[in-house]
């Protein structure tokens, strides 16, 4: 399945992106799901799910630093708030 283009590129599962959190901090993330919801190919992907590494150094287990998930995160071009969006 071809995913919609964002900034002239497709958004694909497993692709690294930058997630800007609710505090405006840029964090490295990986796409885990793409929600295109039948949007036109010229519009950005309405939302993605992603995974980020926990910032709290105390959140470790036998596999290393724990991960956090974020769901239904819009592209920067579709978000009016100063955070909680993704960009490439």
LUMRO-756706 format. One line per field, with one value per atom (N, C-alpha, C): y, z, x; atom name. Coordinates in nm, 3 decimals, padded with zeros to 5 digits. Each point is the difference from the previous one (the first is absolute). Example, Ala and Ser with C-alpha at 12.3 -4.5 7.8 and 13.67 -1.06 7.14 Angstrom:
<drendrens>
v -00.569	00.119	00.120	00.105	00.119	00.109;
w 00.780	00.000	00.000	-00.072	00.006	00.073;
u 01.319	-00.089	00.090	-00.035	00.082	-00.077;
atomo N	CA	C	N	CA	C;
</drendrens>
This chain:
<drendrens>
v -00.118	00.118	00.125	00.088	00.124	00.101	00.060	00.098	00.139	00.093	00.136	00.066	00.098	00.070	00.115	00.022	00.111	00.069	00.128	00.074	-00.068	-00.056	-00.063	-00.141	-00.055	-00.137	-00.079	-00.131	-00.083	-00.020	-00.026	-00.032	-00.150	-00.071	-00.146	-00.052	-00.112	-00.067	-00.033	00.027	-00.025	00.117	00.102	00.116	00.091	00.052	00.095	00.138	00.064	00.135	00.077	00.127	00.081	00.026	-00.034	00.027	00.121	00.103	00.117	-00.017	-00.018	-00.032	00.123	-00.021	00.107	00.117	-00.020	00.108	00.066	-00.044	00.058	-00.058	-00.113	-00.064	-00.098	00.009	-00.092	-00.130	-00.112	-00.132	-00.096	-00.086	-00.101	-00.103	-00.043	-00.096	-00.090	-00.111	-00.091	-00.014	00.001	-00.017	-00.146	-00.022	-00.136	-00.023	00.106	-00.012	00.131	-00.009	00.117	-00.001	00.107	00.013	00.097	-00.053	00.091	00.026	-00.084	00.022	00.048	-00.046	00.036	00.144	00.062	00.139	00.010	00.115	00.016	-00.009	-00.047	-00.018	00.131	00.112	00.130	00.055	-00.059	00.050	-00.084	00.058	-00.077	-00.113	-00.098	-00.108	00.059	-00.028	00.059	-00.035	-00.122	-00.035	-00.127	-00.013	-00.121	-00.042	-00.126	-00.046	-00.011	00.024	-00.006	-00.051	-00.032	-00.045	00.086	00.037	00.080	-00.068	00.029	-00.053	00.089	-00.061	00.075	00.091	00.122	00.093	-00.027	-00.052	-00.028	-00.114	00.029	-00.101	-00.111	00.020	-00.103	-00.102	00.027	-00.092	-00.101	-00.085	-00.106	-00.136	-00.098	-00.138	-00.088	-00.131	-00.090	00.018	00.068	00.023	00.138	00.081	00.135	00.105	00.117	00.110	-00.033	00.026	-00.029	00.095	-00.044	00.081	00.054	00.110	00.060	00.007	-00.016	00.008	00.125	00.056	00.112	-00.041	00.033	-00.038	00.121	-00.015	00.103	00.136	00.000	00.124	00.061	00.124	00.064	00.053	00.019	00.066	00.147	00.063	00.141	00.090	-00.028	00.085	-00.009	-00.100	-00.019	00.033	00.048	00.026	00.149	00.055	00.142	00.025	-00.102	00.014	00.008	00.054	00.012	-00.130	-00.110	-00.128	-00.113	-00.123	-00.122	-00.022	00.001	-00.025	-00.068	-00.045	-00.063	00.069	-00.009	00.051	-00.098	00.010	-00.086	00.069;
w 00.000	00.000	00.000	-00.093	-00.007	00.095	00.083	00.096	-00.059	00.051	-00.053	00.013	-00.082	00.002	00.100	00.069	00.093	-00.039	-00.026	-00.045	-00.120	-00.090	-00.120	00.019	00.120	00.026	00.065	-00.006	00.066	00.146	00.081	00.141	00.015	00.043	00.007	00.139	00.034	00.127	00.009	00.116	00.023	-00.033	-00.062	-00.040	00.120	00.013	00.108	-00.032	00.102	-00.011	00.127	00.000	00.121	00.058	00.126	00.073	00.089	-00.013	00.086	00.107	00.125	00.107	00.044	00.097	00.047	00.064	00.033	00.056	-00.105	-00.126	-00.110	-00.018	00.065	-00.010	-00.117	-00.085	-00.113	00.050	-00.038	00.043	-00.118	-00.006	-00.106	00.022	-00.108	00.009	-00.123	00.012	-00.113	-00.023	-00.127	-00.035	00.021	00.070	00.019	-00.072	-00.039	-00.077	-00.073	-00.119	-00.081	-00.023	00.039	-00.015	-00.113	-00.121	-00.112	-00.020	00.050	00.000	-00.134	-00.109	-00.131	-00.040	00.061	-00.033	-00.141	-00.066	-00.134	00.005	-00.107	-00.004	00.016	-00.023	00.012	00.142	00.088	00.137	00.090	00.109	00.092	00.066	00.047	00.075	00.122	00.019	00.114	00.135	00.019	00.129	-00.011	00.095	00.012	00.146	00.021	00.133	-00.001	00.116	00.005	00.135	00.004	00.123	00.023	00.127	00.040	00.120	00.022	00.117	00.119	00.114	00.121	00.038	00.038	00.041	00.143	00.083	00.139	00.009	00.044	00.005	00.100	00.088	00.097	-00.060	-00.120	-00.066	-00.084	00.066	-00.064	00.042	-00.086	00.036	-00.061	00.002	-00.049	-00.148	-00.074	-00.144	-00.028	00.102	-00.019	00.038	-00.056	00.029	-00.055	00.077	-00.043	-00.111	-00.077	-00.108	00.038	-00.063	00.018	-00.136	-00.001	-00.125	-00.001	-00.118	-00.022	-00.117	00.008	-00.106	-00.058	-00.126	-00.073	00.005	-00.031	00.000	-00.140	-00.012	-00.132	-00.049	-00.130	-00.060	00.042	00.003	00.040	-00.080	-00.127	-00.087	00.036	00.079	00.036	00.148	00.070	00.144	00.027	00.073	00.035	00.133	00.081	00.129	-00.021	00.096	-00.015	00.025	00.020	00.023	-00.030	00.031	-00.024	-00.149	-00.078	-00.144	-00.045	-00.125	-00.055	-00.128	-00.028	-00.125	-00.041	-00.126	-00.048	00.024;
u 00.084	-00.084	00.088	-00.023	00.076	-00.060	00.083	-00.048	00.008	-00.080	00.000	00.137	00.023	00.127	-00.007	00.112	00.015	00.130	-00.009	00.118	00.065	-00.083	00.050	00.050	-00.010	00.046	-00.112	00.011	-00.101	00.037	-00.101	00.020	-00.021	00.101	-00.007	00.031	-00.060	00.026	00.148	00.059	00.142	00.089	-00.055	00.079	00.027	00.122	00.028	-00.058	-00.055	-00.054	00.036	-00.027	00.016	-00.137	-00.016	-00.124	00.026	-00.082	00.010	-00.108	00.045	-00.094	-00.079	-00.088	-00.089	00.075	00.127	00.082	00.087	-00.014	00.076	00.139	00.029	00.130	00.001	00.101	00.014	00.061	-00.063	00.047	00.000	00.100	00.008	-00.111	-00.064	-00.110	-00.002	-00.073	-00.022	-00.150	-00.041	-00.141	-00.039	-00.113	-00.050	-00.133	-00.069	-00.124	-00.024	-00.061	-00.033	-00.150	-00.065	-00.145	-00.029	-00.020	-00.026	-00.148	-00.086	-00.145	-00.054	00.058	-00.051	00.026	00.101	00.029	00.057	-00.019	00.058	00.152	00.060	00.145	00.075	-00.065	00.067	-00.003	-00.078	-00.006	00.090	00.051	00.085	-00.077	00.072	-00.061	-00.070	-00.129	-00.069	00.062	00.047	00.058	00.084	00.092	00.081	00.003	00.038	00.037	00.151	00.062	00.145	00.048	00.128	00.063	00.125	00.021	00.116	00.066	00.126	00.071	-00.033	-00.030	-00.031	00.117	-00.030	00.106	00.049	-00.086	00.033	00.101	00.122	00.105	-00.032	-00.094	-00.039	-00.096	-00.050	-00.094	00.076	00.074	00.076	-00.054	00.016	-00.031	00.110	-00.019	00.105	00.032	-00.088	00.023	00.057	00.020	00.052	-00.103	00.016	-00.092	-00.138	-00.103	-00.136	-00.043	-00.099	-00.054	-00.137	-00.036	-00.132	-00.066	-00.130	-00.076	-00.086	-00.015	-00.092	-00.089	-00.127	-00.093	-00.070	-00.040	-00.074	00.070	00.128	00.079	-00.006	-00.049	-00.011	00.135	00.009	00.116	-00.002	00.116	00.012	-00.093	-00.017	-00.083	-00.149	-00.038	-00.140	-00.025	00.101	-00.011	00.010	-00.097	00.003	00.070	00.014	00.068	00.152	00.074	00.146	00.076	-00.068	00.065	-00.094	00.043	-00.077	-00.026	00.109	-00.008	00.129	00.001	00.120	00.044	00.129	00.059	00.109	00.041	00.110	00.131;
atomo N	CA	C	N	CA	C	N	CA	C	N	CA	C	N	CA	C	N	CA	C	N	CA	C	N	CA	C	N	CA	C	N	CA	C	N	CA	C	N	CA	C	N	CA	C	N	CA	C	N	CA	C	N	CA	C	N	CA	C	N	CA	C	N	CA	C	N	CA	C	N	CA	C	N	CA	C	N	CA	C	N	CA	C	N	CA	C	N	CA	C	N	CA	C	N	CA	C	N	CA	C	N	CA	C	N	CA	C	N	CA	C	N	CA	C	N	CA	C	N	CA	C	N	CA	C	N	CA	C	N	CA	C	N	CA	C	N	CA	C	N	CA	C	N	CA	C	N	CA	C	N	CA	C	N	CA	C	N	CA	C	N	CA	C	N	CA	C	N	CA	C	N	CA	C	N	CA	C	N	CA	C	N	CA	C	N	CA	C	N	CA	C	N	CA	C	N	CA	C	N	CA	C	N	CA	C	N	CA	C	N	CA	C	N	CA	C	N	CA	C	N	CA	C	N	CA	C	N	CA	C	N	CA	C	N	CA	C	N	CA	C	N	CA	C	N	CA	C	N	CA	C	N	CA	C	N	CA	C	N	CA	C	N	CA	C	N	CA	C	N	CA	C	N	CA	C	N	CA	C	N	CA	C	N	CA	C	N	CA	C	N	CA	C	N	CA	C	N	CA	C	N	CA	C	N	CA	C;
</drendrens>
